[in-house]
Structure formats: structure tokens, C-alpha cells
Amino acid sequence: MNTSDKIRKRVALIGIGAFDGLFSGLTGIGGGAVIVPLLVTALKIPQHQAHGTSLAIIVLIASAGVPVYAAQESVDWLLAAELAAGSIAGVVVGAKIMPRIRADHLRRAFGVFLALVAIRMLFS
């Protein structure tokens, strides 16, 4: 990869990150819903690597966003703790299973999940 390609990729990553941060701050979601599809389609990052990268960035995004939401008294800490208990166990299991799933199947399942969530949001 030459220098100009590296620069273009870095600019694209910063742009994707900015869009994801904005989307996360506005909606409370981002990470997987924004970063995974953009990494896979726009930057041709392998599906499995995009999922792991998304989880890594969520930690940083949440660290920046939670204090702002908390200052506005928009965090239910007990609810967050209860959700975390199940989520932590679930992410470990999911992360161990994910490498066994073919990339095309993972991509389709992810797309179906996002579509179902979108439909539910539109009609609820």
C-alpha cells in the first residue's frame, strides 16, 4: 500500500469514526450498526476483523459518551449493571463462536438482524 492509499484509508477511518460517534451520541447505538457495515463495504476489512474492531471501539466511544449522558441524569445505573451481567457472558460466548461462522453467513445474519431492528423501530 503506497503512502497516498494509507492517507486515504486513515481519512476514511476518521470519517467513519466521526459518523459513528455522532450516531452513537444521538441514538445510543453505533458500533456494530455503523462501524461493521462501513468497515466491510467501504474499506474491505474482513467481516470477522470488523466485528472485533467494532467491539474494541465501543469501549472508547462509551467512555466518552457515558459521562455526558450521566451528567444529564440519563443513565439508569442499576439497569446498566443488570444488562452488563448478561452481556459480558454473552459476548464471550459469541466471540468464541464467531470464528466458526463463514464470513458470508455472518454478513447475512448481521444484515437480517439490522433490518429487523430497523423495521421494529419504524413501526413501534
N, C-alpha and C positions, 0 to 999 in steps of 0.2 A: 504494500500500500504506500503510495507516494505521499509527500507532505501535504499537498492540496487536498487529497482524499481524506487524510487524517483530520485536517482542519474542518472540512465539510462534515465529517462524522461527528466531531466534537460539537460543532454548532448545532447540528441536528439533535444531538443528545441533550444539549442545554435547552433547546426549544421544546423538546418532548417533556423534559423535566419541568419547565416553566408552565406548560399547558397542564400537566398532571397536578402540579402544586395548586394552580388556580382552581382546577376542577375539584381537587380534594378539599380545598378550603371552602368552596361554595356548596358542595354537596355532601361532604363527609365520606365520599368514596373517591377512588382514583386508582393508585397502584395497579392492581391487576386489570381493572376495567379500562384503563387508559394506556398504561405503560406496556403491557404484554402485547396487545394488538399492534401498537406503533413500533415496538422493537422488532416484531416478527415481520410486519409488512413493509415498513419504511426502511429499516436498517438491515433486514435479512438476518437477524440474530436467530439462532436455532431456538425452537419452541421451548425445549427444556431449560435452556440457559435464560430465556426471557422470564420464565416463571420464577426461577431462583433469584434473578436480578431484581424482579419486582418485589419479592419479599424483603430483600435487603434494603431497598429504597423506602419501603413503607415505614421501617423503623425510624429513618431520618425525617420523613415527612410528618409522621405522627409526633415526633419530638418537637417539631416546630409548631405544629397546629394545636396540639392539646393545651398548651399554656394559654393560648389566645381564647379558645373555647372555654377553658376553666375560668379565666378572668371574667367572662360574660355569664358565668354560672350556667353553662350549657353542657356540663358533664355530669352524668349520674355515675358516681364512683363505685357504688355497690353493684350496679348493673354491669359496669365495665369489668369489675373483678369476677363476677359470675360468668360473664361471657368469655373472659380470658381463660378461665379454668378449662372450659371445653375446647376453646380454640387452640390452646397450646398443645393439648393432647391430639387434637385433630390434625394440626399442621405437621406434627412429627410423623403421624401415620401417612398422611397424604404425600409428604416429601419422600418417604421411603417407597411408596407405591409408584409415584410419578415416573421414575426412570424406566419402569417396566412397560409403560404405555407408549405406543408408537406416536411419533410427533403429529402425524395427520389425524389420528384418533383424538389425541389431546386437543388439537386445534379445533376440531369439530365439536367436541364436548364443551369446550370453553365458549365457542360461538353460540351454541344452543343455550347454554346457561345464561349468557349475556342477553340473548334475545328474549328468553322467558322473563328475566328480571325486568327488561325494558317494557314488555307487554304488561306485566303486572303493575309497574309504576304508572303506565299510561292510563290504565283502567281502574285504579284503586282510588 
